[in-house]
Amino acid sequence: MERTYLLKGQEETRRAAEKLAQSLTPGDVVCLYGELGAGKTTFCQGALKALGVKERVTSPTFTILQQYQ
């Protein structure tokens, strides 16, 4: 199911990502689309922090697959 949200600023992006992360279950796949500077990295950082990831989260833009434990 595709959904679109308009998020204004880094903090709002992080909060939305944290909320999404809380609804994820093992095996879920999240795809991010957007121009450079759209907030994909900020979104990933917020979601992964909410999921307990401690390692550094890098830009997903030029990566085919980025996995975090």
Secondary structure, 3 states (H helix, E strand, C coil): CCCCCCCCCHHHHHHHHHHHHHHCCCCCCCCCCCCCCCCHHHHHHHHHHHCCCCCCCCCCCCCCCCCCC
